[in-house]
């Protein structure tokens, strides 16, 4: 399949959304045809599911949470990702399958093999060509995320979790990165934004 699939991963407050948008804008300004989308979301159905998933006032069991995430992903694959890749475009995703493994597999401590099978099914087995894992201390990341959420008067299911949950997710991401060294680039986001962005840009240009 043609095209390039780039994903950004990390815990709450790691800065991945900002850096993912920087990469999208950089590529767009340099004449590349590219798409940006977030998970869950990116389609009408996906955004509706995202609103439900992140609504801290709605109670969801772990199984429902997982299946809603995979449903949103399957829709995004069909509507945006696969057509864009087939058209030889660059797709930049703010979260993808690694997030599900980290949040639901490590954070919620659900069956990781089941999650892997669901990920493969929802994505038609399309793996990223390159993944940037933006890493930050769990306490710092959660504090950053909660500050933004409070400022914008939002509710977020995951940001209401305790620090132990976020730390399990972080360690899950790091374990995935140790196993997937060919496609995953670990980026320390304790540094300032310019340093983080230059690291990501340099690595992208080195590979593509």
DRENFI-808550 format. One record per residue: residue number from 1; residue in one letter; x, y, z of N, C-alpha, C, CB in turn. Coordinates in steps of 0.1 Angstrom, whole numbers. Glycine has a CB too. Layout:
REM DRENFI-808550
{pt NUM,'A',{X,Y,Z},{X,Y,Z},{X,Y,Z},{X,Y,Z}}
...
//
This chain:
REM DRENFI-808550
{pt 1,'X',{8,-12,0},{0,0,0},{9,12,0},{-10,0,12}}
{pt 2,'X',{5,22,-8},{13,35,-9},{10,43,4},{9,42,-21}}
{pt 3,'X',{16,55,4},{14,64,15},{22,62,27},{-1,64,19}}
{pt 4,'X',{22,71,37},{30,70,49},{20,73,61},{42,80,49}}
{pt 5,'X',{21,64,71},{13,65,83},{22,69,95},{4,52,85}}
{pt 6,'X',{20,81,100},{28,85,111},{19,87,123},{35,99,108}}
{pt 7,'X',{22,81,135},{14,82,147},{22,89,158},{9,68,151}}
{pt 8,'X',{14,96,167},{20,102,179},{13,96,191},{18,117,178}}
{pt 9,'X',{20,92,201},{15,85,212},{21,91,225},{18,70,212}}
{pt 10,'X',{14,88,236},{19,93,249},{8,95,259},{26,106,247}}
{pt 11,'X',{11,97,272},{1,99,282},{-5,113,281},{7,97,296}}
{pt 12,'X',{-15,115,289},{-21,128,290},{-11,139,293},{-33,129,301}}
{pt 13,'X',{-11,150,286},{-2,161,289},{12,160,284},{-2,163,303}}
{pt 14,'X',{14,151,275},{28,149,270},{31,159,259},{30,135,265}}
{pt 15,'X',{21,165,253},{24,175,242},{23,169,228},{37,180,244}}
{pt 16,'X',{18,157,227},{18,150,213},{8,157,204},{13,136,215}}
{pt 17,'X',{-3,163,208},{-12,169,199},{-6,182,193},{-25,174,206}}
{pt 18,'X',{1,189,201},{8,201,196},{19,197,185},{15,209,207}}
{pt 19,'X',{27,188,189},{38,184,180},{33,177,167},{48,174,187}}
{pt 20,'X',{22,169,168},{16,163,156},{11,174,147},{4,154,160}}
{pt 21,'X',{5,184,152},{0,195,144},{12,203,138},{-9,205,152}}
{pt 22,'X',{23,204,145},{35,211,139},{40,203,127},{46,212,150}}
{pt 23,'X',{40,190,128},{45,182,117},{36,183,105},{46,167,121}}
{pt 24,'X',{23,183,108},{13,184,97},{15,198,90},{-2,183,103}}
{pt 25,'X',{16,208,97},{18,222,91},{31,223,84},{17,232,102}}
{pt 26,'X',{42,217,89},{55,217,83},{54,210,69},{65,210,91}}
{pt 27,'X',{48,198,69},{47,190,56},{38,197,46},{41,176,59}}
{pt 28,'X',{27,203,51},{17,210,42},{24,222,36},{5,214,50}}
{pt 29,'X',{32,229,44},{38,241,39},{49,238,29},{44,249,50}}
{pt 30,'X',{54,225,30},{65,221,20},{60,213,9},{75,213,28}}
{pt 31,'X',{47,214,6},{41,208,-6},{37,194,-5},{51,209,-16}}
{pt 32,'X',{37,188,7},{32,174,8},{17,173,9},{39,167,20}}
{pt 33,'X',{11,163,3},{-4,161,6},{-5,153,18},{-10,154,-7}}
{pt 34,'X',{-11,158,28},{-12,151,41},{-25,153,48},{0,155,50}}
{pt 35,'X',{-28,144,57},{-41,144,65},{-37,144,79},{-50,133,61}}
{pt 36,'X',{-45,150,87},{-43,150,102},{-56,145,108},{-39,163,108}}
{pt 37,'X',{-56,136,117},{-68,132,124},{-64,128,139},{-75,120,117}}
{pt 38,'X',{-74,128,147},{-72,124,161},{-80,111,164},{-76,135,171}}
{pt 39,'X',{-75,103,173},{-83,92,178},{-86,93,193},{-75,79,175}}
{pt 40,'X',{-98,89,197},{-109,85,188},{-115,98,181},{-120,78,195}}
{pt 41,'X',{-120,96,169},{-125,108,162},{-122,108,147},{-121,121,168}}
{pt 42,'X',{-122,120,141},{-118,121,127},{-129,119,117},{-107,111,125}}
{pt 43,'X',{-140,114,121},{-152,112,113},{-164,116,121},{-153,97,108}}
{pt 44,'X',{-175,118,114},{-187,122,122},{-191,111,132},{-199,124,112}}
{pt 45,'X',{-190,99,129},{-193,88,138},{-183,88,149},{-194,74,131}}
{pt 46,'X',{-170,89,145},{-159,89,155},{-160,100,165},{-146,89,148}}
{pt 47,'X',{-163,112,161},{-164,123,170},{-176,121,180},{-166,136,162}}
{pt 48,'X',{-186,115,175},{-198,113,184},{-193,102,195},{-210,107,176}}
{pt 49,'X',{-186,92,190},{-181,82,200},{-171,88,209},{-175,70,192}}
{pt 50,'X',{-163,97,204},{-153,104,213},{-159,112,224},{-144,113,204}}
{pt 51,'X',{-170,119,221},{-177,127,231},{-182,118,242},{-188,135,224}}
{pt 52,'X',{-187,106,238},{-192,97,248},{-181,91,256},{-200,85,241}}
{pt 53,'X',{-170,87,250},{-159,81,257},{-152,90,267},{-148,77,247}}
{pt 54,'X',{-151,103,263},{-144,112,272},{-153,119,283},{-137,123,264}}
{pt 55,'X',{-166,117,281},{-175,123,290},{-174,117,304},{-190,123,285}}
{pt 56,'X',{-168,124,313},{-167,119,327},{-179,117,335},{-158,127,334}}
{pt 57,'X',{-191,122,329},{-203,121,336},{-211,108,332},{-212,133,334}}
{pt 58,'X',{-206,101,322},{-212,89,317},{-204,77,322},{-213,89,302}}
{pt 59,'X',{-211,67,328},{-204,55,333},{-203,45,322},{-211,49,345}}
{pt 60,'X',{-191,40,319},{-188,30,309},{-180,19,316},{-181,35,297}}
{pt 61,'X',{-184,6,313},{-176,-5,318},{-163,-6,309},{-184,-18,318}}
{pt 62,'X',{-153,-13,313},{-141,-13,305},{-143,-20,291},{-131,-22,313}}
{pt 63,'X',{-152,-30,291},{-154,-36,278},{-161,-27,268},{-163,-49,280}}
{pt 64,'X',{-171,-19,273},{-177,-9,264},{-167,1,259},{-189,-2,272}}
{pt 65,'X',{-159,6,268},{-149,16,265},{-140,11,253},{-140,20,277}}
{pt 66,'X',{-135,-1,255},{-126,-7,245},{-133,-8,231},{-121,-21,249}}
{pt 67,'X',{-145,-14,231},{-152,-16,219},{-156,-3,212},{-165,-24,221}}
{pt 68,'X',{-160,7,220},{-163,21,214},{-150,26,207},{-168,30,224}}
{pt 69,'X',{-139,25,213},{-126,30,207},{-123,23,194},{-114,28,217}}
{pt 70,'X',{-125,9,194},{-122,2,182},{-133,5,171},{-123,-13,185}}
{pt 71,'X',{-145,8,175},{-155,12,165},{-151,25,158},{-169,13,171}}
{pt 72,'X',{-147,34,166},{-143,47,161},{-131,46,152},{-140,57,172}}
{pt 73,'X',{-122,37,155},{-110,34,147},{-113,28,134},{-100,25,155}}
{pt 74,'X',{-122,18,134},{-126,11,122},{-132,21,112},{-136,0,125}}
{pt 75,'X',{-141,30,117},{-147,40,109},{-137,50,103},{-157,48,116}}
{pt 76,'X',{-127,54,111},{-116,63,106},{-108,56,95},{-108,67,117}}
{pt 77,'X',{-105,43,97},{-97,36,87},{-105,36,74},{-95,21,92}}
{pt 78,'X',{-117,33,74},{-125,32,62},{-127,45,55},{-139,26,65}}
{pt 79,'X',{-130,55,63},{-134,68,57},{-121,77,53},{-142,76,66}}
{pt 80,'X',{-111,76,61},{-100,86,59},{-86,79,56},{-99,95,70}}
{pt 81,'X',{-82,70,66},{-68,66,65},{-65,57,53},{-65,57,78}}
{pt 82,'X',{-73,47,50},{-70,38,39},{-71,45,26},{-79,26,39}}
{pt 83,'X',{-82,53,23},{-82,61,11},{-70,70,9},{-95,69,10}}
{pt 84,'X',{-66,77,20},{-55,86,19},{-42,79,16},{-54,94,32}}
{pt 85,'X',{-40,68,22},{-28,60,20},{-27,55,5},{-26,49,30}}
{pt 86,'X',{-39,50,1},{-40,45,-13},{-37,56,-23},{-53,39,-15}}
{pt 87,'X',{-40,69,-19},{-37,80,-28},{-23,86,-26},{-48,91,-25}}
{pt 88,'X',{-15,78,-19},{-1,82,-17},{1,94,-9},{6,84,-30}}
{pt 89,'X',{-8,96,1},{-7,108,10},{-1,104,23},{-21,114,12}}
{pt 90,'X',{3,114,31},{9,112,44},{-3,114,54},{21,122,47}}
{pt 91,'X',{-4,104,63},{-15,105,73},{-8,107,87},{-24,93,73}}
{pt 92,'X',{-12,117,94},{-6,119,108},{-18,117,118},{0,134,109}}
{pt 93,'X',{-16,108,127},{-26,105,137},{-22,108,151},{-29,90,136}}
{pt 94,'X',{-30,115,158},{-29,118,172},{-36,106,179},{-35,132,176}}
{pt 95,'X',{-28,96,183},{-31,84,189},{-35,73,178},{-43,85,199}}
{pt 96,'X',{-32,61,182},{-35,49,173},{-36,37,182},{-25,48,161}}
{pt 97,'X',{-32,26,176},{-34,13,184},{-25,12,196},{-30,2,175}}
{pt 98,'X',{-13,18,196},{-5,18,208},{-12,24,220},{8,25,206}}
{pt 99,'X',{-20,34,218},{-28,40,229},{-37,30,235},{-35,53,224}}
{pt 100,'X',{-44,23,227},{-54,13,232},{-47,2,240},{-62,6,220}}
{pt 101,'X',{-35,-3,235},{-28,-13,243},{-23,-7,256},{-16,-18,235}}
{pt 102,'X',{-18,6,256},{-13,12,268},{-24,15,278},{-5,24,265}}
{pt 103,'X',{-35,22,273},{-46,26,282},{-54,14,287},{-55,36,275}}
{pt 104,'X',{-59,6,277},{-68,-5,281},{-60,-17,286},{-77,-8,270}}
{pt 105,'X',{-49,-20,279},{-41,-32,282},{-33,-31,295},{-32,-36,271}}
{pt 106,'X',{-26,-20,296},{-18,-17,308},{-26,-9,319},{-5,-10,304}}
{pt 107,'X',{-32,1,315},{-39,10,324},{-51,3,331},{-44,22,318}}
{pt 108,'X',{-60,-3,322},{-72,-10,327},{-69,-24,330},{-83,-9,317}}
{pt 109,'X',{-57,-29,326},{-53,-43,329},{-62,-53,322},{-52,-46,344}}
{pt 110,'X',{-66,-50,310},{-75,-59,303},{-66,-69,295},{-84,-51,293}}
{pt 111,'X',{-72,-79,288},{-65,-89,281},{-58,-83,269},{-75,-100,276}}
{pt 112,'X',{-45,-83,269},{-37,-77,259},{-38,-84,245},{-22,-75,263}}
{pt 113,'X',{-39,-97,246},{-40,-104,233},{-53,-101,226},{-38,-120,235}}
{pt 114,'X',{-64,-100,234},{-77,-96,229},{-76,-82,222},{-88,-96,240}}
{pt 115,'X',{-69,-73,229},{-68,-60,224},{-60,-60,211},{-61,-51,234}}
{pt 116,'X',{-49,-68,211},{-41,-69,198},{-49,-74,187},{-29,-78,201}}
{pt 117,'X',{-58,-84,189},{-67,-89,179},{-77,-79,174},{-74,-102,184}}
{pt 118,'X',{-83,-72,183},{-92,-61,180},{-85,-50,172},{-99,-55,192}}
{pt 119,'X',{-73,-46,176},{-66,-36,169},{-63,-40,154},{-52,-33,176}}
{pt 120,'X',{-59,-53,153},{-56,-58,139},{-69,-58,131},{-50,-72,140}}
{pt 121,'X',{-80,-62,137},{-93,-62,130},{-97,-48,126},{-104,-68,138}}
{pt 122,'X',{-97,-38,135},{-102,-25,132},{-93,-18,122},{-102,-17,145}}
{pt 123,'X',{-80,-21,121},{-71,-14,112},{-68,-21,100},{-58,-11,120}}
{pt 124,'X',{-74,-33,98},{-71,-41,87},{-56,-44,86},{-76,-35,73}}
{pt 125,'X',{-51,-45,98},{-37,-49,100},{-27,-38,95},{-34,-62,94}}
{pt 126,'X',{-31,-26,94},{-22,-15,89},{-14,-10,101},{-29,-4,81}}
{pt 127,'X',{-1,-12,101},{7,-7,112},{13,7,108},{19,-17,115}}
{pt 128,'X',{17,15,118},{23,28,114},{37,25,108},{25,36,127}}
{pt 129,'X',{41,34,99},{54,34,94},{64,40,104},{55,42,80}}
{pt 130,'X',{59,50,112},{68,56,122},{59,61,133},{76,68,116}}
{pt 131,'X',{63,58,145},{56,63,157},{65,71,166},{50,51,165}}
{pt 132,'X',{60,83,170},{67,91,180},{60,89,193},{68,106,176}}
{pt 133,'X',{68,84,203},{63,83,217},{68,94,225},{67,69,223}}
{pt 134,'X',{59,104,228},{63,116,236},{62,112,251},{55,128,232}}
{pt 135,'X',{73,112,257},{73,107,271},{75,118,281},{84,97,273}}
{pt 136,'X',{67,118,292},{68,128,303},{65,120,316},{59,140,300}}
{pt 137,'X',{70,125,326},{67,120,340},{52,121,342},{74,128,351}}
{pt 138,'X',{46,110,348},{32,109,349},{26,120,357},{28,96,356}}
{pt 139,'X',{32,124,368},{27,135,376},{27,148,368},{36,137,389}}
{pt 140,'X',{37,151,361},{38,163,353},{28,163,342},{52,165,347}}
{pt 141,'X',{27,152,335},{17,151,324},{3,153,328},{19,138,317}}
{pt 142,'X',{-1,146,339},{-14,147,344},{-18,161,349},{-17,137,356}}
{pt 143,'X',{-8,167,356},{-10,181,360},{-12,191,348},{2,186,369}}
{pt 144,'X',{-4,189,338},{-6,197,326},{-20,195,320},{5,194,315}}
{pt 145,'X',{-24,183,318},{-37,179,312},{-48,185,320},{-38,164,310}}
{pt 146,'X',{-48,183,333},{-59,188,342},{-60,203,341},{-57,183,356}}
{pt 147,'X',{-48,210,340},{-49,225,339},{-56,229,327},{-34,230,339}}
{pt 148,'X',{-53,223,316},{-60,226,303},{-75,223,304},{-54,218,291}}
{pt 149,'X',{-78,211,309},{-92,207,311},{-100,217,319},{-93,193,316}}
{pt 150,'X',{-94,221,331},{-101,230,340},{-103,244,333},{-93,232,353}}
{pt 151,'X',{-93,248,326},{-93,261,319},{-104,262,309},{-80,265,313}}
{pt 152,'X',{-106,251,302},{-116,250,291},{-129,244,296},{-111,242,280}}
{pt 153,'X',{-130,242,309},{-143,237,315},{-148,224,308},{-154,248,314}}
{pt 154,'X',{-139,214,307},{-142,202,301},{-142,191,311},{-132,198,290}}
{pt 155,'X',{-148,179,307},{-148,167,315},{-140,157,307},{-162,162,319}}
{pt 156,'X',{-131,150,314},{-123,139,307},{-122,127,316},{-109,145,303}}
{pt 157,'X',{-127,116,311},{-127,104,318},{-113,100,323},{-134,93,310}}
{pt 158,'X',{-104,100,314},{-90,95,317},{-83,104,327},{-83,93,304}}
{pt 159,'X',{-85,117,326},{-78,127,334},{-83,126,349},{-79,141,329}}
{pt 160,'X',{-95,120,350},{-101,119,364},{-95,106,371},{-116,118,363}}
{pt 161,'X',{-87,98,364},{-81,86,370},{-70,90,380},{-76,77,359}}
{pt 162,'X',{-66,81,388},{-55,84,398},{-41,83,391},{-56,74,410}}
{pt 163,'X',{-31,87,398},{-18,87,392},{-12,73,389},{-8,95,401}}
{pt 164,'X',{-17,63,397},{-12,50,395},{-17,45,381},{-17,40,406}}
{pt 165,'X',{-29,48,377},{-34,45,364},{-26,51,353},{-49,49,363}}
{pt 166,'X',{-23,64,354},{-15,70,344},{0,65,344},{-14,86,347}}
{pt 167,'X',{5,61,355},{19,55,355},{19,42,349},{24,54,370}}
{pt 168,'X',{8,34,351},{7,21,344},{7,23,329},{-5,13,348}}
{pt 169,'X',{0,33,324},{-1,36,310},{13,40,305},{-11,47,307}}
{pt 170,'X',{20,49,312},{33,53,308},{42,41,307},{39,64,318}}
{pt 171,'X',{42,33,317},{51,21,316},{47,12,305},{51,14,330}}
{pt 172,'X',{35,11,302},{30,3,290},{36,8,277},{15,3,290}}
{pt 173,'X',{35,21,276},{40,28,264},{55,25,262},{38,43,264}}
{pt 174,'X',{62,26,273},{77,24,273},{80,9,270},{83,28,287}}
{pt 175,'X',{72,0,275},{75,-14,272},{72,-17,257},{66,-23,281}}
{pt 176,'X',{62,-11,252},{59,-12,237},{71,-7,229},{46,-5,233}}
{pt 177,'X',{76,5,233},{87,11,226},{100,2,227},{90,25,232}}
{pt 178,'X',{102,-5,238},{114,-13,239},{112,-25,229},{115,-18,253}}
{pt 179,'X',{100,-29,226},{98,-41,217},{97,-37,203},{85,-48,221}}
{pt 180,'X',{94,-24,200},{92,-19,186},{102,-8,183},{77,-14,185}}
{pt 181,'X',{115,-11,184},{125,-1,182},{126,3,168},{138,-7,187}}
{pt 182,'X',{122,-5,158},{124,-1,144},{114,10,140},{121,-13,135}}
{pt 183,'X',{102,10,146},{92,20,142},{90,31,152},{79,14,139}}
{pt 184,'X',{94,29,165},{91,38,175},{103,47,179},{85,31,188}}
{pt 185,'X',{100,60,180},{111,69,184},{106,75,198},{113,80,173}}
{pt 186,'X',{115,74,208},{112,79,221},{116,94,222},{118,71,232}}
{pt 187,'X',{107,103,226},{110,117,226},{108,122,240},{102,125,216}}
{pt 188,'X',{118,127,247},{117,133,260},{110,147,259},{131,134,267}}
{pt 189,'X',{98,148,265},{91,161,264},{93,169,277},{77,159,261}}
{pt 190,'X',{102,166,285},{106,175,296},{113,187,291},{114,167,307}}
{pt 191,'X',{119,186,280},{126,197,273},{116,207,268},{135,192,262}}
{pt 192,'X',{121,219,264},{112,229,259},{107,225,245},{119,243,258}}
{pt 193,'X',{96,232,241},{88,228,229},{97,228,216},{77,237,227}}
{pt 194,'X',{106,238,215},{114,239,203},{124,227,202},{122,252,203}}
{pt 195,'X',{129,223,213},{138,211,213},{131,198,209},{145,209,226}}
{pt 196,'X',{119,197,214},{110,185,211},{107,185,197},{97,185,220}}
{pt 197,'X',{102,196,192},{98,197,177},{110,194,168},{93,211,174}}
{pt 198,'X',{122,200,171},{134,198,163},{138,183,163},{145,206,168}}
{pt 199,'X',{136,176,174},{139,162,175},{130,154,165},{137,157,189}}
{pt 200,'X',{117,157,166},{107,150,158},{110,153,143},{93,154,162}}
{pt 201,'X',{112,166,139},{114,170,125},{126,163,120},{115,185,124}}
{pt 202,'X',{137,163,128},{149,157,123},{148,142,121},{160,159,134}}
{pt 203,'X',{141,135,130},{139,121,128},{130,118,116},{133,115,141}}
{pt 204,'X',{120,126,114},{111,123,102},{119,125,89},{99,133,102}}
{pt 205,'X',{127,136,88},{134,138,76},{145,128,74},{141,152,77}}
{pt 206,'X',{151,123,85},{161,112,83},{155,100,77},{167,109,97}}
{pt 207,'X',{143,97,80},{137,84,76},{130,86,62},{127,79,86}}
{pt 208,'X',{124,97,59},{116,99,47},{122,110,38},{102,102,51}}
//
